[in-house]
Amino acid sequence: MITLERAEKGSFKMKNNKDVTVNGANSETNADGYTPFELLCSSVSLCMALSIDALVERDELEIEAYNIYVEPHKAEGSPSRIERLTVQVELKTNLDEEIKTKLISSAKRACTVGNTLKHGAEMDVELK
């Protein structure tokens, strides 16, 4: 469960069950914190990372590191929503392209957040 506390106009504190706090902010203020779009993108990137890690461990793949980039694309008109997410995964490894592509495809299928959004938001996943 996440608890949100409005500290002041445009500034929010979100806390999980472990008492870890994340700052949220309105995109139109100067308050420090993540906007709702950034939080959604962060959730997708973390879910993809956890999926990649599980697959890397299961298949005993050698990957030095990786970066995940998530870009939201807002729909035109109403209702206000994100129409599509572009997810790019940059793998730092010597694995061949076929294995990398299969890993990213499997991670997309395993990503609970991505699967949840799929019913209301289209998500494009690309190998970078």
GUVEX-686714 format. One record per residue: residue number from 1; x, y, z of N, C-alpha, C in turn. Coordinates in pm, whole numbers, m for minus. Layout:
! GUVEX-686714
MARKOL, pos, nu, nv, nw, cau, cav, caw, cu, cv, cw
MARKOL, NUM, X, Y, Z, X, Y, Z, X, Y, Z
...
This chain:
! GUVEX-686714
MARKOL, pos, nu, nv, nw, cau, cav, caw, cu, cv, cw
MARKOL, 1, 84, m118, 0, 0, 0, 0, 89, 125, 0
MARKOL, 2, 46, 223, m70, 114, 353, m73, 24, 455, m5
MARKOL, 3, 84, 535, 82, 12, 644, 148, 66, 776, 95
MARKOL, 4, m21, 863, 51, 19, 994, 0, m25, 1100, 99
MARKOL, 5, 68, 1189, 130, 39, 1303, 219, 71, 1430, 142
MARKOL, 6, m25, 1520, 136, m2, 1649, 72, 63, 1740, 174
MARKOL, 7, 189, 1774, 149, 265, 1857, 242, 228, 2004, 226
MARKOL, 8, 224, 2050, 105, 185, 2187, 71, 139, 2184, m74
MARKOL, 9, 82, 2293, m120, 30, 2295, m256, 138, 2254, m357
MARKOL, 10, 109, 2151, m434, 202, 2105, m537, 312, 2015, m487
MARKOL, 11, 314, 1980, m358, 419, 1896, m300, 355, 1781, m222
MARKOL, 12, 403, 1660, m248, 342, 1542, m188, 448, 1447, m136
MARKOL, 13, 414, 1371, m35, 502, 1266, 18, 426, 1135, 8
MARKOL, 14, 489, 1037, m56, 430, 905, m67, 516, 808, 10
MARKOL, 15, 451, 723, 86, 523, 630, 173, 470, 490, 153
MARKOL, 16, 562, 393, 150, 519, 254, 139, 516, 189, 278
MARKOL, 17, 486, 60, 282, 476, m12, 410, 609, m22, 484
MARKOL, 18, 719, 1, 415, 852, m4, 476, 896, 133, 523
MARKOL, 19, 807, 231, 520, 835, 369, 559, 935, 440, 467
MARKOL, 20, 947, 393, 344, 1032, 460, 245, 947, 568, 180
MARKOL, 21, 1003, 690, 175, 929, 805, 125, 981, 847, m12
MARKOL, 22, 887, 880, m99, 917, 937, m231, 842, 1068, m240
MARKOL, 23, 909, 1171, m291, 844, 1300, m309, 773, 1305, m443
MARKOL, 24, 652, 1357, m441, 576, 1379, m562, 553, 1527, m581
MARKOL, 25, 537, 1569, m704, 520, 1711, m732, 430, 1731, m852
MARKOL, 26, 366, 1843, m853, 288, 1888, m967, 388, 1940, m1070
MARKOL, 27, 368, 1908, m1195, 464, 1950, m1298, 468, 2102, m1316
MARKOL, 28, 369, 2171, m1263, 363, 2317, m1280, 423, 2395, m1163
MARKOL, 29, 477, 2325, m1063, 539, 2393, m949, 688, 2366, m949
MARKOL, 30, 759, 2433, m862, 903, 2412, m847, 934, 2312, m736
MARKOL, 31, 834, 2244, m683, 856, 2148, m574, 942, 2032, m625
MARKOL, 32, 1030, 1983, m536, 1112, 1867, m569, 1027, 1741, m562
MARKOL, 33, 1041, 1657, m659, 970, 1530, m657, 933, 1484, m796
MARKOL, 34, 888, 1361, m802, 846, 1300, m928, 704, 1342, m961
MARKOL, 35, 678, 1366, m1090, 541, 1392, m1137, 472, 1256, m1153
MARKOL, 36, 340, 1256, m1167, 271, 1128, m1190, 324, 1054, m1314
MARKOL, 37, 353, 1125, m1422, 409, 1061, m1541, 542, 993, m1507
MARKOL, 38, 627, 1064, m1431, 758, 1008, m1395, 744, 887, m1304
MARKOL, 39, 647, 890, m1213, 625, 775, m1127, 578, 655, m1206
MARKOL, 40, 489, 677, m1302, 442, 568, m1386, 557, 509, m1467
MARKOL, 41, 637, 595, m1526, 752, 550, m1603, 853, 477, m1515
MARKOL, 42, 871, 525, m1392, 960, 459, m1297, 911, 320, m1264
MARKOL, 43, 779, 306, m1247, 721, 175, m1217, 746, 77, m1332
MARKOL, 44, 727, 124, m1453, 751, 37, m1569, 899, m1, m1576
MARKOL, 45, 988, 95, m1558, 1131, 65, m1568, 1176, m32, m1459
MARKOL, 46, 1127, m16, m1337, 1165, m106, m1228, 1109, m246, m1252
MARKOL, 47, 986, m255, m1298, 925, m385, m1326, 1003, m458, m1437
MARKOL, 48, 1040, m385, m1541, 1121, m444, m1648, 1256, m490, m1593
MARKOL, 49, 1318, m410, m1507, 1448, m446, m1449, 1438, m574, m1366
MARKOL, 50, 1333, m584, m1283, 1315, m704, m1202, 1292, m827, m1290
MARKOL, 51, 1219, m808, m1399, 1195, m918, m1493, 1325, m959, m1561
MARKOL, 52, 1404, m861, m1605, 1533, m891, m1669, 1624, m964, m1571
MARKOL, 53, 1633, m915, m1448, 1719, m979, m1348, 1681, m1125, m1324
MARKOL, 54, 1551, m1152, m1315, 1505, m1290, m1292, 1545, m1379, m1410
MARKOL, 55, 1530, m1328, m1532, 1565, m1406, m1651, 1716, m1426, m1663
MARKOL, 56, 1792, m1323, m1632, 1939, m1331, m1637, 1988, m1437, m1538
MARKOL, 57, 1930, m1436, m1419, 1969, m1535, m1317, 1928, m1676, m1360
MARKOL, 58, 1805, m1690, m1407, 1754, m1822, m1448, 1838, m1882, m1560
MARKOL, 59, 1871, m1799, m1660, 1943, m1847, m1778, 2094, m1835, m1766
MARKOL, 60, 2140, m1787, m1650, 2283, m1770, m1623, 2353, m1690, m1734
MARKOL, 61, 2293, m1577, m1768, 2349, m1489, m1870, 2449, m1393, m1808
MARKOL, 62, 2549, m1356, m1886, 2648, m1259, m1837, 2615, m1121, m1892
MARKOL, 63, 2567, m1034, m1803, 2538, m896, m1840, 2604, m807, m1736
MARKOL, 64, 2693, m720, m1782, 2763, m627, m1691, 2665, m535, m1622
MARKOL, 65, 2584, m469, m1702, 2490, m369, m1651, 2390, m340, m1761
MARKOL, 66, 2289, m263, m1727, 2194, m218, m1829, 2126, m90, m1783
MARKOL, 67, 2073, m18, m1880, 1994, 102, m1856, 1859, 83, m1923
MARKOL, 68, 1755, 137, m1859, 1621, 131, m1916, 1570, 274, m1925
MARKOL, 69, 1520, 309, m2042, 1466, 442, m2067, 1318, 429, m2099
MARKOL, 70, 1235, 504, m2029, 1090, 499, m2052, 1041, 638, m2086
MARKOL, 71, 978, 650, m2201, 924, 779, m2245, 773, 768, m2263
MARKOL, 72, 698, 854, m2191, 553, 853, m2210, 513, 938, m2329
MARKOL, 73, 408, 895, m2397, 352, 971, m2509, 207, 1001, m2471
MARKOL, 74, 178, 1127, m2450, 44, 1168, m2407, m52, 1169, m2526
MARKOL, 75, m173, 1121, m2500, m276, 1118, m2604, m326, 1260, m2630
MARKOL, 76, m365, 1284, m2754, m427, 1411, m2789, m572, 1409, m2743
MARKOL, 77, m624, 1522, m2702, m765, 1531, m2667, m798, 1476, m2530
MARKOL, 78, m922, 1436, m2516, m975, 1395, m2387, m1016, 1248, m2393
MARKOL, 79, m1001, 1171, m2290, m955, 1212, m2158, m802, 1223, m2154
MARKOL, 80, m753, 1300, m2060, m609, 1316, m2042, m550, 1181, m2000
MARKOL, 81, m456, 1131, m2080, m398, 1000, m2050, m269, 980, m2129
MARKOL, 82, m195, 881, m2090, m79, 837, m2167, m129, 732, m2264
MARKOL, 83, m104, 756, m2390, m150, 667, m2495, m55, 549, m2516
MARKOL, 84, 75, 574, m2500, 175, 474, m2531, 301, 503, m2451
MARKOL, 85, 373, 399, m2417, 503, 411, m2352, 608, 350, m2444
MARKOL, 86, 717, 421, m2464, 830, 365, m2538, 934, 326, m2435
MARKOL, 87, 971, 198, m2434, 1070, 146, m2340, 1190, 101, m2421
MARKOL, 88, 1306, 157, m2387, 1429, 117, m2454, 1521, 56, m2349
MARKOL, 89, 1579, m58, m2383, 1670, m127, m2293, 1807, m131, m2357
MARKOL, 90, 1904, m76, m2287, 2043, m75, m2332, 2120, m177, m2248
MARKOL, 91, 2157, m288, m2311, 2228, m395, m2242, 2378, m382, m2263
MARKOL, 92, 2454, m388, m2154, 2599, m383, m2162, 2650, m527, m2147
MARKOL, 93, 2665, m592, m2264, 2700, m734, m2267, 2757, m769, m2403
MARKOL, 94, 2824, m883, m2409, 2875, m935, m2535, 2782, m1040, m2595
MARKOL, 95, 2663, m1058, m2539, 2568, m1155, m2594, 2528, m1116, m2735
MARKOL, 96, 2496, m1216, m2818, 2456, m1183, m2955, 2315, m1123, m2956
MARKOL, 97, 2284, m1057, m3068, 2159, m982, m3082, 2035, m1070, m3063
MARKOL, 98, 2040, m1194, m3109, 1925, m1285, m3096, 1893, m1312, m2949
MARKOL, 99, 1994, m1336, m2869, 1973, m1361, m2725, 1923, m1235, m2656
MARKOL, 100, 1982, m1119, m2691, 1937, m993, m2630, 1791, m965, m2664
MARKOL, 101, 1755, m986, m2789, 1618, m962, m2833, 1521, m1056, m2760
MARKOL, 102, 1558, m1182, m2748, 1475, m1280, m2676, 1461, m1241, m2529
MARKOL, 103, 1569, m1195, m2467, 1566, m1153, m2327, 1468, m1038, m2307
MARKOL, 104, 1473, m938, m2395, 1386, m822, m2383, 1240, m862, m2408
MARKOL, 105, 1218, m948, m2504, 1083, m996, m2533, 1026, m1073, m2414
MARKOL, 106, 1106, m1158, m2353, 1063, m1234, m2235, 1038, m1144, m2116
MARKOL, 107, 1122, m1042, m2099, 1105, m948, m1988, 975, m869, m2005
MARKOL, 108, 943, m831, m2127, 818, m759, m2153, 698, m846, m2114
MARKOL, 109, 700, m973, m2153, 590, m1065, m2118, 579, m1085, m1967
MARKOL, 110, 691, m1080, m1896, 692, m1105, m1752, 661, m981, m1668
MARKOL, 111, 663, m863, m1728, 647, m737, m1654, 500, m716, m1614
MARKOL, 112, 473, m730, m1487, 336, m716, m1435, 280, m576, m1459
MARKOL, 113, 360, m474, m1438, 313, m337, m1458, 280, m314, m1605
MARKOL, 114, 367, m359, m1693, 341, m345, m1837, 217, m420, m1880
MARKOL, 115, 199, m541, m1828, 80, m619, m1860, m47, m551, m1810
MARKOL, 116, m37, m487, m1695, m152, m414, m1640, m186, m295, m1727
MARKOL, 117, m87, m220, m1769, m110, m101, m1851, m158, m136, m1991
MARKOL, 118, m123, m253, m2037, m157, m294, m2173, m307, m285, m2201
MARKOL, 119, m387, m298, m2099, m531, m291, m2120, m581, m148, m2137
MARKOL, 120, m499, m47, m2101, m542, 91, m2117, m438, 178, m2184
MARKOL, 121, m317, 129, m2197, m210, 205, m2261, m127, 110, m2346
MARKOL, 122, m98, 154, m2467, m13, 73, m2553, 133, 96, m2514
MARKOL, 123, 212, m8, m2518, 353, 5, m2478, 441, m51, m2586
MARKOL, 124, 529, 33, m2641, 630, m10, m2739, 758, m38, m2666
MARKOL, 125, 819, m153, m2688, 945, m189, m2625, 1048, m209, m2736
MARKOL, 126, 1162, m138, m2723, 1266, m144, m2826, 1400, m177, m2763
MARKOL, 127, 1481, m248, m2834, 1618, m271, m2794, 1701, m152, m2839
MARKOL, 128, 1773, m94, m2745, 1854, 24, m2781, 1999, m17, m2794
